[in-house]
Amino acid sequence: MTEGEQSPGGRTEDRSEGFGERLLGLLLDRAHEMPPQLIAPLIAEEVTRIGGRDVSILLQDYAGELLVPLPGRRLLVSDAEEIGDSPAGRAFLTAATVEIQQGNDGVRMYLPLLDGSDEVGVMALTLDTVDDDDRRLLRRLAGLVADMLVTKHAYTDRFFQARRREPMSVAAEMQWSLLPPLTMSVPQVSVSGAVEPAYDIAGDSFDYALNDDVLHAAVIDAMGHGLDAATMATVTIGAYRHARRAGISLSDMYSYMDQAIAGQFGADHFVTAQMMKLNITTGMLQWVNAGHHAPLLIRQHVVRKLESPTTLPVGLGGERPVVSEHQLRRGDRVLCYTDGVIEERDEDGEPFGEERLIRCVNRLGQTEGGMRSAAIKLSRALKQERGGRTSDDATVFLIEWRAGAADHLATLE
């Protein structure tokens, strides 16, 4: 057959690099001015060019429990799939393609939609047969689809609405708009976070930025509930980002954030916070603590708490904080968490407590699938341990120092 010619069943036989480039290029060319609601149907249309059918775009719901189908013309809209023991869920958690043979009906492919290292969801489709050329082309197509969805996400409410499985409070709406991508990974370092209750989160938040060889990170917990807490969290993260981008020290960051909260809300409002810097080349971790719980150091299991001097919470005018340091080893993880994780009371009225948190972390061990999987599984396990109750915001944030190769450009030579 000639290049691009189709078999009687509609399957395009030529999987050459040239064909793939034309397919991806055509998708890019058409997507620039495509209305957001037509992006998913466009993807389904292009998949038919490689003989694919029954295309579904599954987005992660806000609670991190389900992958929900995006509606649209030409899309297969099925039931939501659990993030866990389902083919789509396994693809999402492992960030790897899952293939399910369906007898004479072909092969069902589940491809993770990766925006950088953050996961948007999963693309599912069926092919009659699959070879290595198909797999290569589909991986690239999934990457392009993820980028398109993230870009168009800012132009419409439709993707937000598809991800919602229950009503969301105004405070939670503010917090989700404030959060960075939940996961970021490069060869030297990886981070991931999870927040509960997803549809009513208010005062908890986290932020990070990778600036050259330094990972900056912060975890905060604003006092109170509802809009007041969400507003304080928004101001605190805004002040943190402003101070971070100005290149000032961790101690000065605290002072700047403290003045912002005190000036805006008065002396009776406060925010607990931890601000960190990790040199991703050397593994040296530095941090300051403003009334927050000490992070946990994990090497397969929790080996210690990273105790440090602390100052008053942000907004209460504490003394200039002392910067603490710890040298990480390759593979070390640091777990930061907010008080809602350990202060929730069980059925007997007893606080959940730090020891139960540590036992839960140890029981999970080093989960497969990377940091996104680790954060989701930990947050879910903690919620189950609390009997499904989350009366206060409960946030976990993980940092893993990988000590990978620092010269990314060398890999391209």
C-alpha positions in Angstrom: 0.0 0.0 0.0 1.1 3.6 -0.6 1.9 5.9 2.3 -1.1 6.8 4.3 -3.3 4.3 2.4 -5.9 2.6 4.7 -6.7 -1.1 5.0 -10.3 -2.2 4.3 -11.0 -1.9 8.1 -10.0 1.8 8.0 -6.7 1.3 9.7 -3.8 3.4 8.3 -1.0 1.1 7.6 1.9 3.5 7.4 3.2 4.4 10.9 6.3 6.2 9.6 7.8 9.2 11.4 6.6 11.3 8.5 3.0 10.3 9.0 3.2 10.9 12.7 4.7 14.4 12.2 1.9 15.3 9.8 -0.7 14.1 12.2 0.6 16.0 15.2 1.3 19.0 13.1 -2.3 19.0 11.7 -3.6 18.8 15.2 -1.5 21.8 16.3 -2.5 23.8 13.3 -6.2 23.3 13.9 -6.0 23.8 17.7 -4.8 27.4 17.9 -8.1 29.0 17.4 -10.3 26.1 18.1 -13.1 26.8 20.7 -12.3 24.9 24.0 -15.4 22.7 23.7 -14.3 21.4 20.3 -10.8 20.4 21.4 -11.8 16.9 22.7 -13.9 16.2 19.5 -11.0 17.3 17.4 -8.7 14.8 19.3 -11.3 12.1 18.6 -11.3 13.0 14.9 -7.5 12.8 14.6 -7.4 9.5 16.4 -9.5 8.0 13.6 -6.6 8.8 11.3 -4.6 6.0 12.9 -7.5 3.6 12.9 -8.5 4.4 16.5 -12.1 4.4 17.9 -14.1 4.8 21.1 -12.0 7.8 22.3 -12.5 9.0 25.9 -10.8 11.9 27.6 -10.8 11.2 31.4 -10.0 14.1 33.8 -9.0 13.7 37.4 -11.8 14.9 39.8 -10.9 17.4 42.5 -11.0 14.8 45.3 -8.4 12.7 43.5 -10.7 9.6 43.6 -12.1 9.3 40.1 -11.3 9.9 36.5 -14.4 11.5 34.9 -15.2 11.5 31.2 -15.2 14.8 29.3 -18.4 15.1 27.3 -18.3 16.0 23.7 -19.3 15.0 20.2 -17.4 11.9 18.8 -16.3 11.0 22.4 -17.2 7.8 24.2 -18.8 9.0 27.4 -18.8 6.2 30.0 -18.9 5.9 33.7 -16.2 7.5 35.9 -13.3 5.2 36.7 -11.7 4.9 40.1 -8.1 6.1 40.5 -6.9 2.7 41.7 -7.9 -0.7 40.5 -9.0 0.2 37.0 -7.0 0.3 33.8 -7.4 4.1 33.5 -6.6 4.5 37.2 -3.4 2.4 36.9 -2.3 4.4 33.9 -2.9 7.6 35.9 -1.1 6.4 39.1 1.9 4.9 37.3 2.2 7.5 34.5 2.5 4.6 32.1 0.4 3.2 29.2 -1.9 0.3 30.1 -3.0 -2.0 27.3 -6.0 -4.3 27.7 -6.6 -7.0 25.1 -10.3 -7.2 24.3 -10.5 -10.5 22.4 -11.5 -10.0 18.8 -12.5 -6.4 19.6 -8.9 -5.1 19.5 -6.7 -3.5 22.2 -7.9 -0.8 24.6 -5.2 1.7 25.3 -5.0 4.0 28.3 -2.4 6.7 28.0 -1.6 9.2 30.8 -2.0 12.8 29.9 1.2 14.4 31.2 1.5 18.2 31.3 5.2 18.3 32.0 5.2 15.9 35.0 1.8 16.8 36.3 -1.0 14.5 35.3 -4.1 16.0 33.7 -5.9 12.7 33.2 -6.0 9.7 30.8 -6.8 9.3 27.1 -8.4 6.0 26.2 -8.9 4.6 22.7 -9.2 1.2 20.9 -7.0 -0.1 18.1 -7.4 -3.4 16.2 -3.7 -4.2 16.8 -0.8 -2.3 18.4 2.9 -2.1 17.4 5.8 -0.1 18.6 5.2 2.6 16.0 1.6 3.0 17.4 2.9 3.2 20.9 5.5 5.9 20.1 3.0 8.0 18.1 0.3 7.7 20.8 2.7 8.7 23.6 3.5 11.9 21.6 -0.2 12.5 20.8 -1.1 12.1 24.5 1.6 14.7 25.5 0.2 17.1 22.9 -3.4 16.5 24.1 -2.4 17.2 27.7 -0.7 20.5 26.7 -3.8 21.5 24.6 -6.2 20.8 27.5 -4.1 22.8 30.0 -3.9 25.7 27.6 -7.6 25.7 26.8 -8.5 25.1 30.5 -7.8 28.8 31.2 -10.3 29.9 28.5 -13.4 28.0 29.7 -15.3 26.6 32.7 -16.2 23.4 31.0 -13.2 21.5 32.2 -13.7 22.7 35.8 -17.3 21.6 35.6 -16.5 18.2 34.3 -14.0 17.6 37.2 -16.5 18.5 39.9 -18.4 15.6 41.4 -20.2 17.6 44.2 -20.8 21.3 45.0 -17.7 23.4 45.8 -17.5 26.2 48.3 -16.4 29.7 47.3 -13.4 29.3 49.6 -12.4 26.0 47.9 -12.8 27.7 44.5 -10.3 30.3 45.6 -7.9 27.8 46.9 -7.9 25.6 43.8 -7.2 28.7 41.7 -4.3 29.5 44.0 -2.6 26.1 44.0 0.3 25.3 41.6 0.2 22.0 39.7 -0.1 19.2 42.2 3.0 17.4 41.0 6.3 18.4 39.5 9.2 16.1 38.7 12.7 16.5 37.2 15.7 14.2 37.5 17.0 15.9 40.6 13.7 16.4 42.6 10.0 15.7 42.7 7.2 17.2 44.7 3.5 16.4 45.1 0.7 17.5 47.3 -2.9 16.7 48.2 -5.6 18.7 50.0 -8.7 17.7 51.9 -11.7 18.3 51.9 -11.3 18.9 48.2 -14.7 20.7 47.8 -14.5 22.7 51.0 -10.8 23.5 51.6 -10.2 26.9 52.9 -7.1 27.9 54.9 -4.5 25.3 53.8 -2.3 25.8 50.8 1.2 25.0 49.5 3.4 26.5 46.8 6.7 25.8 45.1 9.0 27.0 42.4 12.2 25.5 40.8 14.6 28.3 40.1 17.8 27.0 38.6 19.3 24.7 41.2 17.0 25.7 44.1 13.6 24.3 44.9 11.6 26.8 46.9 8.5 25.4 48.8 6.1 26.6 51.4 3.2 25.0 53.3 0.7 27.2 55.2 -2.4 26.8 57.4 -4.5 29.9 57.9 -6.6 30.1 61.1 -10.3 29.7 60.9 -12.6 28.4 58.2 -14.4 29.6 55.1 -13.8 32.8 53.3 -11.8 34.4 56.0 -9.3 31.6 56.1 -9.2 31.4 52.3 -8.5 35.2 52.0 -5.7 35.0 54.5 -4.2 32.0 52.7 -4.4 33.9 49.4 -2.6 37.0 50.9 0.0 34.7 52.5 0.8 32.8 49.3 0.9 36.1 47.4 3.3 37.6 49.9 5.4 34.5 49.8 5.6 34.5 46.0 6.5 38.2 46.0 9.3 37.7 48.6 10.6 34.6 46.8 10.8 36.3 43.4 12.6 39.2 45.0 15.4 36.8 46.0 15.4 37.5 49.8 16.4 35.1 52.5 14.1 32.6 54.3 14.2 34.7 57.5 13.3 37.9 55.5 10.5 36.0 53.8 8.9 35.4 57.2 9.2 39.0 58.1 7.6 40.1 54.8 4.7 37.7 55.1 4.2 38.6 58.7 3.9 42.2 57.9 1.4 41.5 55.1 -0.9 39.5 57.3 -0.7 41.8 60.3 -1.3 44.9 58.1 -4.3 43.4 56.3 -6.0 41.5 59.1 -4.8 42.8 62.4 -3.1 41.2 65.4 -5.8 38.6 66.1 -5.3 36.7 62.8 -2.4 34.3 62.1 -1.1 31.7 59.7 1.3 28.8 60.5 3.9 28.3 57.9 7.0 26.5 56.8 9.3 27.9 54.1 12.0 25.7 52.6 14.9 25.8 50.1 16.4 22.7 48.7 19.6 22.8 46.7 18.8 20.1 44.2 22.4 19.6 43.2 23.8 19.0 46.7 20.7 17.9 48.6 21.1 20.6 51.3 17.7 21.4 52.8 17.1 24.7 54.6 13.9 25.8 56.3 12.2 28.1 58.8 9.3 27.2 60.9 6.5 29.6 62.0 4.4 27.6 64.5 4.0 24.6 62.2 4.4 20.9 62.8 7.9 19.5 62.2 8.3 17.7 58.8 9.0 14.0 58.7 12.1 12.5 57.1 11.3 9.3 55.2 13.7 6.6 54.0 11.3 3.9 53.1 10.0 4.5 56.6 9.9 7.6 58.9 13.4 7.9 60.4 13.0 11.1 62.3 11.2 14.4 62.7 13.1 17.4 61.4 12.9 19.4 64.6 14.0 23.0 64.5 13.6 26.3 66.4 10.3 28.0 65.7 9.0 31.4 65.8 5.4 32.7 66.1 2.9 32.1 63.3 2.9 34.6 60.5 0.9 37.7 61.5 1.8 37.6 65.2 5.1 39.6 65.0 7.5 36.8 66.1 11.3 37.1 66.3 13.3 36.6 63.1 13.4 32.8 62.6 16.5 30.7 62.7 17.3 28.9 59.5 17.7 25.2 60.1 19.7 22.8 57.8 19.7 19.1 57.0 21.7 17.1 54.4 19.4 14.8 52.5 20.5 11.5 51.0 19.6 10.3 47.6 16.0 9.1 47.7 15.0 10.9 50.9 11.5 12.2 51.1 10.3 15.0 53.3 6.7 15.1 54.4 5.1 18.4 55.4 1.5 18.3 56.7 -1.0 20.6 58.4 -2.7 20.1 61.8 -6.0 18.9 60.3 -4.2 15.6 59.5 -3.4 14.8 63.1 -6.0 16.7 65.1 -9.1 15.1 63.7 -10.8 13.0 66.4 -11.8 9.4 65.9 -15.0 7.7 66.9 -13.9 7.6 70.5 -13.1 11.3 70.5 -9.3 10.8 70.6 -7.1 12.9 68.3 -5.7 11.1 65.3 -2.2 12.0 66.5 1.3 12.1 65.1 2.1 8.4 65.9 -0.8 7.2 63.8 0.4 9.4 61.0 3.8 7.8 61.2 2.4 4.3 61.3 0.3 5.1 58.2 3.3 6.4 56.3 5.4 3.3 57.3 2.6 0.9 56.3 2.4 2.5 52.8 6.2 2.4 52.4 7.7 3.5 49.0 4.7 3.2 46.7 5.1 2.5 43.1 4.1 5.0 40.5 6.0 8.1 41.6 5.2 11.1 43.8 1.7 11.7 42.5 0.7 8.2 43.4 2.4 8.6 46.8 0.5 11.8 47.7 -2.9 10.4 46.6 -2.4 7.1 48.4 -1.2 8.8 51.5 -4.0 11.3 51.6 -6.6 8.6 50.9 -5.1 6.3 53.6 -5.1 9.0 56.2 -8.8 9.8 55.4 -9.7 6.2 55.8 -7.8 6.1 59.1 -9.8 9.1 60.3 -13.0 7.2 59.6 -13.7 9.3 56.5 -13.9 12.5 58.5 -12.2 15.7 57.6 -13.7 18.5 59.7 -10.6 20.7 59.3 -8.4 21.2 56.3 -5.8 18.4 56.0 -2.9 18.8 53.6 0.1 16.7 52.8 3.1 17.8 50.7 6.0 15.6 49.7 9.5 16.4 48.5 11.8 13.8 47.2 15.5 14.5 46.5 16.6 12.2 43.6 20.1 13.5 43.0 19.8 12.9 39.3 21.9 14.3 36.5 21.9 18.1 36.6 22.8 18.7 33.0 19.6 18.3 31.1 21.1 19.6 27.8 23.7 16.8 27.9 20.9 14.3 27.3 20.0 16.0 24.0 23.5 15.7 22.5 
